[in-house]
Amino acid sequence: MLILVIVLLALWLIMVVLGFAIKSLFALVFIGIILFVATAIIGIVRRRKSGSRNSGV
């Protein structure tokens, strides 16, 4: 699961860089930023959930 989150974060960063590099794709910047933040939040939440479950064992 962690690898999937890392891959998605990398893809979103690439989208952001492409959006800044190509001015006509400026909307891609906002989409990339939103997806990056959403993926990071989901990854953090899931990691904390699974960590709290295993910490008692």
C-alpha positions in Angstrom: 0.0 0.0 0.0 2.8 2.4 0.8 4.4 1.8 -2.6 1.1 2.7 -4.3 0.9 6.0 -2.3 4.5 6.8 -3.2 3.9 6.1 -6.9 0.7 8.3 -6.9 2.5 11.1 -5.1 5.3 11.0 -7.8 2.7 11.1 -10.6 0.9 14.1 -9.1 4.3 15.9 -8.7 5.0 15.2 -12.4 1.6 16.6 -13.3 2.4 19.8 -11.3 5.8 20.3 -12.9 4.3 19.8 -16.4 1.6 22.2 -15.6 4.1 24.9 -14.6 6.3 24.1 -17.5 3.6 24.3 -20.1 1.5 27.4 -19.4 -1.4 26.2 -21.5 -1.8 23.3 -19.1 -2.1 25.6 -16.1 -5.3 23.7 -14.9 -3.1 20.6 -14.6 -1.2 22.4 -11.8 -4.3 22.7 -9.7 -5.5 19.2 -10.4 -2.0 17.8 -9.5 -1.8 19.8 -6.3 -5.3 18.7 -5.2 -4.5 15.0 -6.0 -1.1 15.2 -4.3 -2.6 16.6 -1.1 -5.5 14.1 -1.2 -3.2 11.2 -1.7 -0.9 12.3 1.1 -3.8 12.7 3.5 -5.2 9.3 2.6 -1.8 7.7 3.0 -1.2 9.3 6.4 -4.7 8.4 7.7 -4.4 4.8 6.6 -0.9 4.5 8.0 -2.0 5.8 11.4 -5.0 3.4 11.4 -2.9 0.4 10.6 -0.2 1.5 13.1 -2.6 1.9 15.9 -4.0 -1.6 15.3 -0.6 -3.3 15.4 0.9 -1.3 18.3 -1.1 -3.2 20.9 0.1 -6.6 19.8 
